[in-house]
Amino acid sequence: MSVLLDISQVGMEFPTNDGPFTALRDVNLKIRKGEFVSLIGHSGCGKSTVLNIVAGLHRATSGGVILDGREVTDPGPERAVVFQNHSLLPWLTAYENVELAVRQVFGKTRGKAEQREWIEHNLKLVHMEHAMQKRPGEISGGMKQRVGIARALAMQPKVLLMDEPFGALDALTRAHMQDSLMEIQAELNNTVIMITHDVDEAVLLSDRIVMMTNGPAATIGEVLEVDLERPRHRLELAGDPRYNRLRARVLKFLHERHGGSPRNDSTSKTSTTRAAADEPAVHEAEGVESAA
């Protein structure tokens, strides 16, 4: 498969009262079309900074990002972002929240009937066709996140960027969302970059796991190929020695970087919520999760 996204020699500094803070240094990563890549590491390792640079929400201090032959300099609809918080507009229905993105991206190229069919198609893709006319306050957290994913997919992005999209969900809902995401990616063959603190989630979903070193001056410490056939089923993988080998490799890396006992973040409630002091990231964006 050809390289779709090229992150080359990316470095990032943020100004502080004590001088520049180096968040990232020499980050290099090539991502192929249709690949699912997870970024994992301890809080403050620059995961969200990398994602925000790819999204065009930050400009790298050094190096840059090339997407499909063009340099990324600002946000655009070819990169849709799904945040941990769903960012749905509360006064709009599920249908209208997706419609907002579709109108912004395809308003001049598709007729109203075609737009309507496309909105309904994407809501069906995430199993939300039964709640199209419900507002966010009338549906569960998992359902809200499904609508957020539908909105992102409806933009037909070249790259889907996900910043701990299931981190705020309970374990059972999270498992259902992971299964749905695998089904969607199998059908669409879309390119996904996802931040997670959950080791099991990373191994289950990914083609490659990118493990970040601790900050400041964080970089890529190791890239792990996940050589598990698809489709993947969590119950079957539980007893697969390859799955357990991969899982142990990620835990070992995190343990070595943390300097303490290894932890399976998927069983830790606190691991799913990033600390307020984590790397600077633009999470305030509301509405359409990519500015055109």
Backbone as numpy.savetxt, mean C-alpha at the origin, in Angstrom:
# Nx Ny Nz CAx CAy CAz Cx Cy Cz
9.28 -10.25 -16.96 8.44 -9.05 -16.96 9.32 -7.80 -16.96
8.85 -6.79 -17.66 9.62 -5.55 -17.76 9.49 -4.72 -16.50
10.48 -3.87 -16.28 10.47 -2.98 -15.12 9.47 -1.85 -15.37
8.52 -1.70 -14.45 7.53 -0.63 -14.55 7.96 0.59 -13.74
8.50 0.34 -12.56 8.84 1.41 -11.62 10.30 1.27 -11.20
11.05 2.35 -11.36 12.48 2.34 -11.02 12.75 3.42 -9.97
13.02 2.98 -8.75 13.41 3.89 -7.66 14.93 3.88 -7.61
15.56 5.00 -7.93 17.00 5.03 -8.15 17.71 6.04 -7.25
18.60 5.54 -6.41 19.47 6.38 -5.57 18.68 7.43 -4.78
17.51 7.07 -4.30 16.66 8.04 -3.62 17.16 8.33 -2.21
17.32 9.60 -1.94 17.63 10.09 -0.60 16.64 11.16 -0.22
16.37 11.30 1.07 15.39 12.29 1.52 15.85 12.93 2.81
15.89 14.27 2.81 16.20 15.03 4.01 15.03 15.94 4.34
14.78 16.10 5.64 13.74 17.02 6.10 14.40 18.09 6.97
14.03 19.36 6.79 14.60 20.41 7.63 14.07 20.33 9.06
14.94 20.52 10.04 14.54 20.58 11.44 15.26 21.76 12.08
14.88 22.09 13.30 15.54 23.18 14.02 17.00 22.87 14.31
17.34 21.58 14.31 18.72 21.17 14.58 19.48 20.85 13.31
18.94 21.25 12.17 19.60 20.96 10.90 18.87 19.87 10.15
19.35 19.52 8.96 18.66 18.52 8.13 18.62 17.15 8.80
17.46 16.49 8.68 17.31 15.12 9.16 17.27 14.20 7.94
18.20 13.28 7.87 18.27 12.36 6.73 17.38 11.15 7.00
16.25 11.10 6.31 15.30 10.00 6.51 15.69 8.78 5.68
16.09 9.03 4.42 16.44 7.93 3.51 17.79 8.21 2.86
18.48 7.13 2.52 19.75 7.28 1.80 19.93 6.09 0.84
20.17 6.41 -0.42 20.52 5.40 -1.43 19.51 4.25 -1.50
18.25 4.58 -1.67 17.21 3.56 -1.83 17.10 3.22 -3.32
17.32 1.95 -3.65 17.27 1.48 -5.04 16.35 0.27 -5.12
15.37 0.35 -6.02 14.44 -0.77 -6.16 13.78 -0.72 -7.53
13.80 -1.83 -8.22 13.12 -1.95 -9.50 11.92 -2.89 -9.32
10.75 -2.43 -9.74 9.51 -3.20 -9.56 8.92 -3.52 -10.92
8.59 -4.80 -11.12 8.09 -5.25 -12.41 6.56 -5.08 -12.49
6.07 -5.01 -13.71 4.63 -4.91 -13.93 3.93 -6.15 -13.37
2.85 -5.94 -12.60 2.10 -7.03 -12.04 2.67 -7.59 -10.75
3.71 -6.98 -10.24 4.36 -7.50 -9.04 3.72 -6.92 -7.78
3.66 -7.73 -6.73 3.18 -7.28 -5.41 4.39 -7.22 -4.49
4.72 -6.01 -4.06 5.90 -5.77 -3.22 5.46 -5.19 -1.89
5.92 -5.78 -0.80 5.66 -5.24 0.54 6.90 -4.57 1.09
6.70 -3.44 1.77 7.76 -2.76 2.51 7.53 -3.03 3.99
8.55 -3.53 4.67 8.40 -3.85 6.09 9.63 -3.36 6.84
9.44 -3.01 8.09 10.53 -2.51 8.92 9.94 -1.85 10.16
10.82 -1.50 11.08 10.36 -0.89 12.31 9.88 0.54 12.07
9.05 1.07 12.96 8.57 2.44 12.84 9.75 3.40 12.75
9.62 4.36 11.83 10.68 5.33 11.64 11.72 4.92 10.61
11.48 3.80 9.90 12.49 3.33 8.94 12.29 3.91 7.54
11.34 4.80 7.37 11.20 5.48 6.10 10.25 4.83 5.11
9.47 3.86 5.54 8.55 3.17 4.62 7.56 4.15 3.98
6.91 4.95 4.82 5.92 5.89 4.30 6.57 6.98 3.47
7.80 7.34 3.80 8.51 8.33 3.00 8.75 7.81 1.60
9.16 6.55 1.48 9.34 5.93 0.16 8.02 5.95 -0.60
6.94 5.54 0.06 5.63 5.49 -0.59 5.19 6.88 -1.04
5.42 7.88 -0.20 5.01 9.24 -0.55 5.82 9.81 -1.70
7.08 9.40 -1.81 7.90 9.84 -2.95 7.38 9.22 -4.24
7.05 7.93 -4.19 6.48 7.27 -5.37 5.13 7.89 -5.73
4.35 8.25 -4.71 3.04 8.88 -4.95 3.16 10.29 -5.49
4.33 10.90 -5.36 4.51 12.28 -5.78 4.13 13.29 -4.72
3.90 12.83 -3.49 3.55 13.73 -2.39 4.79 14.36 -1.76
5.94 13.72 -1.92 7.24 14.28 -1.53 8.15 14.27 -2.75
9.06 15.24 -2.84 10.13 15.22 -3.85 11.40 14.76 -3.16
12.04 13.77 -3.71 13.28 13.25 -3.14 14.36 14.33 -3.17
15.18 14.36 -2.13 16.29 15.31 -2.08 17.36 14.93 -3.09
17.55 13.62 -3.28 18.48 13.13 -4.28 17.89 11.89 -4.94
18.36 11.61 -6.15 17.81 10.48 -6.90 16.41 10.77 -7.38
15.72 9.73 -7.82 14.37 9.95 -8.33 13.65 8.67 -8.64
12.43 8.82 -9.15 11.55 7.69 -9.47 11.10 7.81 -10.91
11.25 6.72 -11.67 10.78 6.66 -13.05 9.65 5.64 -13.11
8.48 6.08 -13.57 7.33 5.20 -13.74 6.99 5.09 -15.21
7.14 3.90 -15.75 6.80 3.63 -17.15 7.47 4.64 -18.08
8.76 4.92 -17.81 9.55 5.79 -18.67 9.45 7.26 -18.38
8.63 7.67 -17.40 8.48 9.09 -17.08 8.83 9.35 -15.62
9.51 10.47 -15.39 9.90 10.82 -14.02 8.68 11.24 -13.21
8.62 10.78 -11.98 7.56 11.17 -11.06 7.95 12.47 -10.38
7.17 13.52 -10.60 7.46 14.82 -10.00 6.31 15.35 -9.15
5.13 14.80 -9.32 3.97 15.26 -8.56 2.92 14.15 -8.56
1.84 14.32 -7.79 0.80 13.29 -7.78 0.12 13.15 -9.13
-0.44 11.97 -9.39 -1.16 11.75 -10.63 -2.03 10.51 -10.53
-3.04 10.40 -11.38 -4.00 9.30 -11.28 -3.41 7.93 -11.64
-2.21 7.90 -12.22 -1.59 6.61 -12.51 -0.99 5.97 -11.25
-1.06 6.71 -10.13 -0.64 6.17 -8.82 -1.74 6.48 -7.82
-2.52 5.46 -7.48 -3.60 5.64 -6.51 -3.14 5.14 -5.15
-3.54 5.86 -4.10 -3.09 5.55 -2.75 -4.27 5.14 -1.87
-4.09 4.05 -1.14 -5.07 3.63 -0.13 -4.38 3.73 1.22
-4.88 4.61 2.07 -4.28 4.82 3.39 -4.93 3.90 4.42
-4.33 3.88 5.61 -4.90 3.08 6.71 -6.28 3.59 7.07
-6.44 4.90 7.09 -7.75 5.50 7.30 -8.41 5.67 5.93
-9.64 5.26 5.81 -10.30 5.12 4.52 -10.43 6.41 3.72
-10.48 7.56 4.39 -10.56 8.87 3.73 -11.80 9.04 2.85
-12.88 8.35 3.17 -14.12 8.55 2.43 -14.79 9.84 2.88
-15.46 10.48 1.97 -16.22 11.69 2.33 -17.52 11.25 2.98
-17.75 11.64 4.24 -18.86 11.06 5.02 -20.24 11.42 4.51
-20.37 12.50 3.75 -21.69 12.91 3.29 -22.06 12.28 1.93
-21.13 11.51 1.36 -21.39 10.83 0.10 -21.62 9.34 0.31
-22.41 8.73 -0.55 -22.60 7.29 -0.49 -21.35 6.58 -1.01
-21.32 5.25 -0.85 -20.21 4.47 -1.39 -20.09 4.70 -2.89
-21.21 4.67 -3.57 -21.22 4.91 -5.03 -20.65 6.29 -5.34
-21.09 7.30 -4.62 -20.67 8.67 -4.90 -19.19 8.89 -4.59
-18.67 8.20 -3.57 -17.24 8.30 -3.27 -16.39 7.76 -4.41
-16.82 6.66 -5.00 -16.10 6.11 -6.16 -16.31 7.00 -7.38
-17.53 7.49 -7.52 -17.85 8.37 -8.65 -16.96 9.61 -8.67
-16.62 10.12 -7.49 -15.76 11.30 -7.39 -14.44 11.08 -8.12
-13.84 9.91 -7.90 -12.57 9.60 -8.55 -12.76 9.36 -10.05
-13.82 8.65 -10.41 -14.05 8.33 -11.81 -14.28 9.59 -12.63
-15.05 10.51 -12.09 -15.30 11.78 -12.80 -14.00 12.57 -12.99
-13.17 12.56 -11.96 -11.94 13.34 -12.03 -10.99 12.77 -13.09
-10.94 11.44 -13.20 -9.99 10.82 -14.12 -10.59 10.62 -15.51
-11.87 10.24 -15.59 -12.45 9.86 -16.88 -13.61 10.76 -17.31
-13.83 11.87 -16.60 -14.98 12.73 -16.88 -15.03 13.25 -18.30
-13.86 13.44 -18.93 -13.83 13.99 -20.29 -13.72 12.92 -21.37
-13.53 11.67 -20.98 -13.30 10.62 -21.97 -14.36 9.53 -21.97
-15.19 9.49 -20.95 -16.24 8.46 -20.88 -17.59 9.11 -20.62
-18.63 8.57 -21.26 -19.98 9.07 -21.06 -20.52 8.65 -19.70
-21.67 9.24 -19.33 -22.24 8.98 -18.01 -22.61 7.51 -17.82
-23.16 6.89 -18.84 -23.55 5.49 -18.73 -22.32 4.60 -18.54
-21.26 4.89 -19.29 -20.03 4.11 -19.17 -19.40 4.31 -17.80
-19.44 5.55 -17.30 -18.92 5.81 -15.96 -19.71 5.05 -14.91
-21.03 5.04 -15.04 -21.88 4.33 -14.08 -21.54 2.84 -14.06
-21.41 2.24 -15.24 -21.07 0.82 -15.32 -19.71 0.54 -14.69
-18.76 1.45 -14.89 -17.41 1.28 -14.35 -17.42 1.39 -12.82
-18.18 2.32 -12.29 -18.29 2.48 -10.84 -18.89 1.22 -10.22
-19.97 0.75 -10.80 -20.63 -0.45 -10.28 -19.72 -1.67 -10.40
-18.97 -1.76 -11.49 -18.04 -2.88 -11.68 -17.00 -2.93 -10.57
-16.45 -1.78 -10.22 -15.39 -1.75 -9.20 -15.94 -2.00 -7.80
-17.15 -1.56 -7.53 -17.78 -1.87 -6.24 -18.09 -3.36 -6.15
-18.49 -3.97 -7.26 -18.72 -5.42 -7.27 -17.42 -6.18 -7.07
-16.33 -5.63 -7.61 -15.03 -6.27 -7.50 -14.61 -6.44 -6.04
-15.00 -5.49 -5.18 -14.65 -5.57 -3.75 -15.85 -6.05 -2.92
-16.86 -6.62 -3.59 -18.04 -7.19 -2.93 -18.82 -6.14 -2.12
-19.00 -4.97 -2.73 -19.74 -3.90 -2.06 -20.95 -3.44 -2.87
-21.40 -4.28 -3.82 -22.54 -3.89 -4.65 -23.82 -3.75 -3.84
-23.90 -4.44 -2.70 -25.11 -4.40 -1.88 -25.21 -3.12 -1.05
-24.11 -2.37 -0.97 -24.09 -1.18 -0.10 -23.74 0.09 -0.86
-24.03 0.10 -2.16 -23.66 1.25 -2.99 -24.26 2.55 -2.49
-25.47 2.49 -1.95 -26.17 3.72 -1.57 -26.04 4.03 -0.08
-25.18 3.33 0.60 -24.95 3.61 2.02 -23.80 4.58 2.20
-23.90 5.43 3.24 -22.84 6.37 3.56 -21.85 5.71 4.52
-20.64 6.26 4.64 -19.63 5.65 5.49 -20.08 5.38 6.92
-20.91 6.26 7.48 -21.38 6.07 8.85 -22.32 4.89 9.01
-22.79 4.33 7.90 -23.74 3.23 7.95 -23.09 1.87 7.68
-21.78 1.84 7.46 -21.11 0.57 7.15 -19.91 0.37 8.07
-19.41 -0.86 8.12 -18.33 -1.22 9.03 -16.97 -0.71 8.52
-15.95 -0.82 9.37 -14.61 -0.37 8.99 -14.07 -1.13 7.79
-14.28 -2.45 7.78 -13.82 -3.24 6.65 -14.52 -2.87 5.36
-15.81 -2.58 5.45 -16.57 -2.17 4.27 -16.11 -0.81 3.76
-15.79 0.09 4.68 -15.26 1.40 4.27 -13.96 1.23 3.51
-13.10 0.34 4.00 -11.82 0.14 3.33 -12.01 -0.51 1.97
-13.02 -1.36 1.84 -13.33 -1.94 0.53 -13.73 -0.85 -0.47
-14.52 0.12 0.01 -14.91 1.23 -0.87 -13.69 2.05 -1.26
-12.79 2.28 -0.29 -11.55 3.01 -0.59 -10.72 2.30 -1.65
-10.66 0.98 -1.57 -9.92 0.21 -2.57 -10.62 0.27 -3.92
-11.96 0.20 -3.91 -12.72 0.32 -5.16 -12.47 1.67 -5.81
-12.43 2.72 -5.01 -12.18 4.05 -5.55 -10.81 4.14 -6.19
-9.81 3.55 -5.52 -8.46 3.55 -6.07 -8.38 2.74 -7.36
-8.99 1.55 -7.37 -8.95 0.70 -8.56 -9.69 1.33 -9.73
-10.75 2.09 -9.43 -11.55 2.71 -10.48 -10.77 3.75 -11.27
-9.66 4.22 -10.72 -8.81 5.17 -11.43 -7.90 4.47 -12.44
-7.93 3.13 -12.45 -7.07 2.32 -13.31 -5.60 2.74 -13.19
-5.09 2.76 -11.97 -3.70 3.20 -11.78 -2.70 2.16 -12.29
-1.55 2.63 -12.71 -0.47 1.72 -13.07 0.12 1.08 -11.82
0.10 1.83 -10.72 0.61 1.32 -9.45 -0.39 1.65 -8.35
-0.76 0.63 -7.57 -1.61 0.82 -6.41 -0.72 0.86 -5.18
-0.76 1.98 -4.45 0.07 2.19 -3.27 -0.81 2.05 -2.03
-0.39 1.19 -1.10 -1.21 0.90 0.07 -0.38 1.07 1.33
-0.80 2.00 2.18 -0.07 2.30 3.42 -0.80 1.66 4.60
-0.40 0.46 4.97 -1.04 -0.30 6.04 -2.57 -0.28 5.90
-3.08 -0.73 4.76 -4.51 -0.56 4.49 -5.42 -1.34 5.43
-4.90 -2.39 6.08 -5.74 -3.21 6.95 -5.33 -3.10 8.41
-4.46 -2.14 8.72 -3.90 -2.04 10.05 -4.90 -1.72 11.14
-6.00 -1.05 10.80 -6.97 -0.65 11.81 -8.13 -1.64 11.94
-8.05 -2.76 11.21 -9.15 -3.71 11.20 -8.91 -4.85 12.19
-10.01 -5.47 12.62 -9.87 -6.63 13.50 -9.31 -7.80 12.69
-8.82 -8.84 13.38 -8.10 -9.93 12.73 -8.92 -10.65 11.68
-10.20 -10.91 11.98 -11.04 -11.66 11.04 -11.32 -10.84 9.79
-11.65 -9.55 9.97 -11.90 -8.68 8.82 -10.64 -8.52 8.00
-9.51 -8.40 8.69 -8.23 -8.25 8.01 -7.96 -9.46 7.11
-8.22 -10.66 7.62 -8.01 -11.89 6.84 -8.89 -11.89 5.60
-10.16 -11.48 5.75 -11.06 -11.40 4.60 -10.56 -10.40 3.57
-10.05 -9.26 4.04 -9.55 -8.23 3.13 -8.30 -8.71 2.39
-7.44 -9.43 3.08 -6.24 -9.98 2.44 -6.64 -10.95 1.33
-7.62 -11.82 1.61 -8.09 -12.76 0.60 -8.68 -12.03 -0.60
-9.46 -10.98 -0.33 -10.06 -10.20 -1.41 -8.98 -9.53 -2.27
-7.95 -9.00 -1.60 -6.88 -8.34 -2.34 -6.15 -9.32 -3.24
-5.92 -10.55 -2.76 -5.29 -11.56 -3.60 -6.16 -11.90 -4.80
-7.47 -11.99 -4.60 -8.39 -12.27 -5.70 -8.37 -11.14 -6.74
-8.38 -9.91 -6.25 -8.38 -8.74 -7.14 -7.09 -8.70 -7.95
-5.96 -8.92 -7.29 -4.70 -8.85 -8.02 -4.57 -9.98 -9.04
-5.11 -11.15 -8.71 -5.09 -12.27 -9.65 -5.91 -11.94 -10.90
-7.02 -11.23 -10.70 -7.89 -10.87 -11.82 -7.33 -9.73 -12.64
-6.79 -8.70 -11.97 -6.36 -7.49 -12.67 -4.87 -7.48 -13.02
-4.08 -8.30 -12.34 -2.61 -8.31 -12.51 -2.04 -6.90 -12.33
-2.55 -6.18 -11.33 -2.06 -4.82 -11.09 -0.78 -4.85 -10.24
-0.05 -3.76 -10.33 1.20 -3.62 -9.58 0.89 -2.97 -8.24
1.35 -3.58 -7.16 1.01 -3.11 -5.82 2.26 -2.94 -4.99
2.35 -1.80 -4.30 3.37 -1.59 -3.26 2.62 -1.36 -1.96
2.87 -2.19 -0.97 2.13 -2.10 0.28 3.07 -2.03 1.47
2.79 -1.08 2.36 3.49 -1.00 3.64 2.74 -1.86 4.64
3.46 -2.64 5.41 2.84 -3.43 6.47 3.82 -3.61 7.62
3.27 -3.81 8.82 4.06 -4.21 9.98 3.82 -5.70 10.29
2.98 -6.33 9.49 2.52 -7.69 9.76 3.33 -8.68 8.92
4.14 -9.49 9.57 5.02 -10.43 8.88 4.21 -11.45 8.09
3.18 -12.02 8.71 2.35 -13.01 8.03 1.67 -12.42 6.80
1.20 -11.20 6.92 0.56 -10.52 5.79 1.54 -10.35 4.64
2.75 -9.93 4.96 3.76 -9.70 3.93 4.08 -10.99 3.18
4.26 -12.09 3.90 4.60 -13.36 3.26 3.42 -13.89 2.44
2.22 -13.76 2.97 1.03 -14.26 2.29 0.78 -13.55 0.96
0.95 -12.23 0.93 0.52 -11.44 -0.21 1.60 -11.19 -1.25
2.86 -11.20 -0.86 3.91 -10.59 -1.67 4.60 -11.54 -2.65
5.11 -10.94 -3.73 6.09 -11.59 -4.59 7.50 -11.33 -4.06
7.69 -10.12 -3.50 8.96 -9.78 -2.84 8.67 -8.95 -1.59
9.50 -9.16 -0.57 9.40 -8.37 0.65 10.67 -7.54 0.77
10.48 -6.22 0.82 11.61 -5.29 0.95 11.73 -4.90 2.40
12.85 -5.27 3.03 13.06 -5.03 4.45 13.96 -3.81 4.63
13.43 -2.81 5.34 14.13 -1.54 5.52 14.96 -1.54 6.80
16.13 -0.91 6.72 16.95 -0.73 7.92 16.36 0.39 8.77
16.79 0.47 10.02 16.30 1.52 10.90 16.84 2.87 10.49
16.06 3.92 10.74 16.51 5.28 10.50 17.32 5.80 11.68
17.92 6.98 11.55 17.92 7.81 10.34 18.79 7.23 9.24
18.73 7.86 8.06 19.46 7.38 6.88 19.09 5.93 6.58
17.80 5.62 6.63 17.34 4.27 6.36 17.52 3.93 4.88
17.68 2.64 4.62 17.81 2.17 3.25 17.27 0.74 3.19
17.38 0.12 2.03 16.93 -1.26 1.89 18.01 -2.19 2.44
17.64 -2.99 3.44 18.59 -3.90 4.04 18.64 -5.25 3.35
17.47 -5.71 2.89 17.40 -7.02 2.26 16.10 -7.10 1.46
16.15 -7.80 0.34 14.96 -8.06 -0.47 14.77 -9.57 -0.53
13.61 -10.03 -0.10 13.33 -11.46 -0.01 12.33 -11.87 -1.09
12.73 -12.81 -1.93 11.83 -13.38 -2.94 10.89 -14.38 -2.26
9.60 -14.23 -2.51 8.62 -15.13 -1.93 8.23 -16.17 -3.00
8.83 -17.33 -2.92 8.68 -18.35 -3.97 7.55 -19.32 -3.65
6.38 -18.76 -3.38 5.19 -19.57 -3.09 4.22 -19.45 -4.26
3.70 -20.60 -4.71 2.80 -20.59 -5.85 1.50 -19.85 -5.51
0.88 -19.33 -6.55 -0.46 -18.73 -6.43 -1.46 -19.59 -7.17
-2.72 -19.62 -6.75 -3.29 -18.90 -5.59 -2.80 -19.47 -4.27
-2.78 -18.61 -3.25 -2.30 -18.98 -1.93 -3.47 -19.09 -0.95
-3.41 -20.08 -0.09 -4.45 -20.31 0.91 -3.79 -20.38 2.28
-4.22 -19.50 3.17 -3.53 -19.33 4.45 -3.48 -20.63 5.26
-4.54 -21.42 5.23 -4.56 -22.64 6.03 -3.55 -23.66 5.50
-3.44 -23.75 4.17 -2.46 -24.66 3.59 -1.04 -24.19 3.85
-0.83 -22.88 3.81 0.51 -22.34 3.99 1.00 -22.50 5.43
0.09 -22.59 6.38 0.50 -22.69 7.79 1.43 -23.87 8.03
1.24 -24.94 7.29 2.10 -26.11 7.47 3.17 -26.25 6.40
3.32 -25.24 5.54 4.30 -25.30 4.45 5.67 -24.86 4.98
6.68 -25.72 4.89 8.00 -25.33 5.41 8.61 -24.13 4.71
8.25 -23.91 3.43 8.77 -22.73 2.72 8.18 -21.46 3.31
6.89 -21.49 3.61 6.23 -20.33 4.23 6.89 -20.00 5.57
7.09 -21.02 6.37 7.68 -20.81 7.69 9.13 -20.37 7.59
9.84 -20.84 6.56 11.22 -20.39 6.35 11.25 -18.89 6.01
10.37 -18.48 5.12 10.31 -17.07 4.72 9.91 -16.19 5.91
8.91 -16.64 6.62 8.43 -15.90 7.80 9.56 -15.74 8.83
10.31 -16.82 9.05 11.41 -16.78 10.01 12.52 -15.83 9.56
12.73 -15.75 8.23 13.78 -14.87 7.71 13.42 -13.39 7.97
12.15 -13.05 7.77 11.72 -11.67 8.02 11.81 -11.35 9.51
11.34 -12.27 10.35 11.39 -12.05 11.80 12.83 -11.91 12.28
13.73 -12.70 11.71 15.14 -12.62 12.09 15.72 -11.25 11.74
15.37 -10.77 10.53 15.85 -9.45 10.12 15.35 -8.37 11.07
14.06 -8.40 11.40 13.48 -7.40 12.30 14.10 -7.50 13.70
14.34 -8.71 14.14 14.96 -8.92 15.45 16.37 -8.34 15.48
17.12 -8.59 14.44 18.49 -8.08 14.38 18.52 -6.57 14.35
17.56 -5.97 13.65 17.53 -4.51 13.55 17.01 -3.86 14.83
16.14 -4.58 15.52 15.53 -4.01 16.73 16.41 -4.20 17.95
17.18 -5.28 17.96 18.05 -5.56 19.10 17.32 -6.15 20.28
16.12 -6.70 20.03 15.35 -7.31 21.11 14.77 -8.61 20.64
13.79 -9.11 21.37 13.18 -10.37 21.00 12.37 -10.21 19.73
12.44 -11.20 18.82 11.64 -11.10 17.61 10.17 -11.14 17.95
9.38 -10.44 17.16 7.95 -10.33 17.44 7.19 -10.55 16.16
6.15 -11.35 16.25 5.25 -11.47 15.12 4.26 -10.33 15.20
4.46 -9.32 14.36 3.65 -8.11 14.47 2.18 -8.36 14.19
1.85 -9.48 13.52 0.44 -9.73 13.22 -0.35 -10.04 14.48
0.33 -10.38 15.59 -0.39 -10.67 16.82 -0.31 -9.53 17.82
0.29 -8.42 17.40 0.47 -7.29 18.30 -0.48 -6.16 17.94
-1.34 -5.78 18.86 -2.29 -4.71 18.57 -1.56 -3.40 18.31
-0.50 -3.15 19.07 0.17 -1.87 18.93 0.93 -1.77 17.63
1.27 -2.91 17.01 2.05 -2.86 15.79 1.25 -2.31 14.63
-0.07 -2.34 14.70 -0.87 -1.92 13.57 -1.14 -0.42 13.56
-0.71 0.28 14.56 -0.90 1.72 14.59 0.46 2.39 14.65
0.78 3.17 13.61 2.08 3.82 13.58 2.13 4.91 14.64
3.26 5.00 15.33 3.45 6.02 16.35 3.42 7.40 15.71
3.00 8.38 16.51 2.89 9.74 15.98 4.24 10.28 15.53
5.32 9.75 16.10 6.65 10.24 15.76 7.26 9.51 14.59
6.48 8.71 13.86 7.01 7.98 12.71 7.41 8.97 11.63
8.01 8.44 10.54 8.54 9.29 9.49 7.47 10.24 8.98
7.87 11.47 8.55 6.89 12.41 8.03 6.16 11.81 6.85
4.85 11.88 6.89 4.06 11.32 5.80 2.80 12.15 5.65
2.33 12.23 4.44 1.15 13.05 4.18 -0.07 12.16 4.30
-0.66 12.10 5.49 -1.86 11.30 5.71 -3.09 12.19 5.85
-2.92 13.48 5.68 -4.06 14.37 5.90 -4.97 14.41 4.68
-4.51 13.86 3.55 -5.28 13.97 2.32 -6.65 13.34 2.49
-7.65 14.06 2.10 -9.02 13.56 2.12 -9.52 13.48 0.70
-10.66 12.83 0.52 -11.26 12.75 -0.80 -10.52 11.77 -1.68
-10.35 12.10 -2.95 -9.70 11.21 -3.89 -8.27 11.02 -3.45
-7.82 9.76 -3.39 -6.53 9.44 -2.75 -5.38 9.58 -3.74
-5.52 10.46 -4.71 -4.44 10.81 -5.59 -4.86 12.10 -6.27
-4.05 13.11 -6.18 -4.42 14.39 -6.80 -4.07 14.35 -8.28
-5.01 14.72 -9.07 -4.74 14.68 -10.52 -3.91 15.90 -10.89
